[in-house]
């Protein structure tokens, strides 16, 4: 089994807590864990940024 890596994310200020609530709602609606939703959101954001950078280069 591959060795896992850990990333702790803390939600402390008001904007962070709103983001946490959005993630929590998405997890419940999609019947996924919070970790799964965060991984999906991060993956989507990285792909979007890569696409935007490629667009800027052309």
C-alpha positions in Angstrom: 0.0 0.0 0.0 1.4 3.4 -0.9 2.5 5.8 1.9 0.0 8.6 2.3 0.7 12.3 2.8 -1.3 14.6 5.0 -2.4 18.1 4.6 -4.2 19.8 7.5 -6.4 22.8 6.6 -7.7 25.1 9.3 -10.7 27.2 8.8 -10.6 30.1 11.3 -11.8 33.4 10.1 -15.3 34.2 8.8 -14.6 33.7 5.1 -12.9 30.4 5.9 -15.9 29.2 7.9 -18.2 30.1 4.9 -15.9 28.0 2.7 -16.0 25.2 5.2 -19.8 25.3 5.2 -19.8 25.2 1.3 -17.5 22.2 1.3 -19.5 20.4 4.0 -22.7 21.0 2.0 -21.2 19.7 -1.2 -19.9 16.6 0.6 -23.4 15.9 1.9 -25.1 16.6 -1.4 -22.7 14.3 -3.3 -22.5 11.7 -0.5 -18.8 12.0 -0.3 -16.3 12.6 2.5 -15.0 16.1 3.1 -11.5 14.8 2.0 -12.9 13.5 -1.3 -14.6 16.9 -2.0 -11.5 18.9 -1.1 -9.4 16.7 -3.4 -11.9 17.1 -6.3 -12.0 20.9 -5.8 -8.2 21.2 -5.7 -7.8 19.0 -8.8 -10.4 21.1 -10.7 -8.8 24.3 -9.6 -5.3 23.1 -10.7 -6.6 22.0 -14.1 -8.4 25.3 -14.6 -5.2 27.3 -13.8 -3.1 25.1 -16.1 -5.7 25.7 -18.9 -5.6 29.5 -18.3 -1.8 29.6 -18.3 -1.7 27.7 -21.6 -4.3 30.1 -23.0 -2.1 33.1 -22.0 0.9 31.6 -23.7 -0.8 31.3 -27.0 
